[in-house]
């Protein structure tokens, strides 16, 4: 599938087909997400709350009971904590994998809650500079450094070179190398979202029920999401980011033919076809969300330049080349805010400008 800097189909792919499933090279939950008690496995980001517990917290209704609780796949009896720092994992396998790869170097032991520990000070500094919605995490880089410290340099170097086209790993700790690494993480990271409640809802949708029971269940779920929106807003999932070997090779299109999802409630990435894809055709995803894709060509280009450092030339953008460089009033407001950035914002932009 790999060809140059893009991903291409070796065979014809049907709409809805899973193109591949991929584990990340490294992943991390967002720090604000963790702080606000979105509980996820420290290794695979699997949501640790039961669907009912998740619904109670998000809705602010402590006595809420979900119908069909047997549809929840979360197994609290399998969860394990690091014996030193009490960080939680969804299974003994994840705890061991984290220990083998990076956690020995990052484990804070009894200093987990100590605000003066250097790693906690690093996390606090990152949160103070990156308010929700987050798009990356300093802990991705911390885990990569920890993997090197635990003797996985050769593997990490090989995967990084193939996935992210930069061999300057030996320069991580000098300013130039850190800026390069920061830019690579920022432009190649893939957001990850997991939710036990979402899994429960999908399982409910698949139930074969009499019409009256179906109507009652759908009504319950609709009201639940209204309660959650009132209490929590749009932040429903355990959220983080990861670096993926194949997915990072996917170029952007404003009319993508494939999309990323995380249906297993963990960091396993599924790439699925949005339409039929012919043999030899490039497989493209969108780096923009649905609302951003509906904006003008000028606004889409602005977002992509600022966040991914390129100008899009997909068929949609080419077809709109003659449009005036105008945006809606809402977008103009956002641009006004951007033009009035503080010196701190400019310094942050400079870090990712390579």
Buried (B, 14 or more C-beta within 10 A) or exposed (E): BEEEEEBBBEEEBEEEEEBBEBEBBBBBBBBBBBEEEBBBBBBBBBBBBBBBBBBBBBBEBEEBEBBEEEBBBBEEEEBBEBEBBEBBBBBEEBBBBBBEBBBBBBBBEEBBEEEEBEBBEBBEEBBEEBEBEBEBBBBBBBBBBBBBEBEBEEEBBEBBEBBBEBEEBEBBEEEEBBBBBBBBBBBBBBBBBBBBBBBBBEBBEEEEEEEEEBEEBEEEBEEBBEBBEEEBEEBBBBBBBBBBBBBBBBBBBBBBBBEBEBBBBBBBBBBBBBEEBEEEEBBBBBBBEEEBBEBBBBBBBBBBEEBBEEEBEBEBBEEEEEEEEEBEEEBEEBBEEEEEEEEEEEEBEEEBEE
